[in-house]
Amino acid sequence: MKKLSEMLFSGAGGNETLGGLYQWPKAFAMYGKGGECSAHLIKEFLEKHDIIQVNVTPNNMTYVSGLREVLGKSDTKIVANVDFGLLMWTNIDPLRLRTELEKADFVFHVESMGAARLSKYLGRHVPCLSHPVNVDAISKLRVPTDYPIVISAQYHRYMPTWCEYYWATYNLRKKHEALRVVIHGLTGDDRNLKVPINALFDEVIGWTNYETHCKLLARSYINMDTTPDYTYGRGIVDAATLGVPTVGSNTIDAMKRIWPQLCCGPVDTIEMEKKLEKLLGDSDFAADMSLQGIERAKYYGLRHSYNRLVKALEEQNVI
């Protein structure tokens, strides 16, 4: 496996506590020749790296063009990853997206449905490469299960996902001594929230930093993570690393890879309730799912993620 250096083109500063995208520089630093996060646009600086990675979203659609203008034809390659859920693609002009991606030397997407769509549209193979997760660091946050046990529910900021959590757990709350806790949920005081969910769950925890979020999640007995959108599922990997079995939607790639037994349709609250009941009522099954999560989450670790990206670059003769 080649040793490469990478610069993630971002002004975020490479915060190591952030999961997903911001773990790429760390993966390259640990298993390649070096990795950093920077928004410098000086050719001599850019060309110190083998690849420059750009996270393509509707808000930064000109980044690839800006880098190409500076680099021109260069041995330093531009790697563009598309990182927004398919239901958000209504926010971007597909012609503009194609124009930008055609200026990149290599394109990947973080989940399989979007990768297939881009491959068809661009007429080139766009691999599915999930962002890395620092599973070694997160695994250190594991703790014994709290009592009363907690069913945590992950709020998705782009769409209010509280509804399925309420309907799937309503009857279980009566049958089991379990608390239903929404993590990263908006409070009833938020002006954009149509329903005051504080009265629907035992606790609603607002926005926290990434490490605090993982510590809260680690105390859960079961996790829920559903969305009608197609995503790669970093939060699923977090829960798996922490050994917290998750009932999630089959639109999330990580759910299908880690816990196919616990997948449900994104609005199928009846099936969700059945999966939750099985975990609550069968401690051996819950323990098996916990261990399965810990083992399968390793797929997303820094070393494996680095190796998959470099292999894909080699296969397409980019490097």
Order of alpha helices (4+ residues) and beta strands (2+ residues): beta-alpha-beta-alpha-beta-alpha-beta-alpha-beta-alpha-alpha-beta-alpha-beta-beta-alpha-beta-alpha-beta-alpha-beta-alpha-alpha-alpha
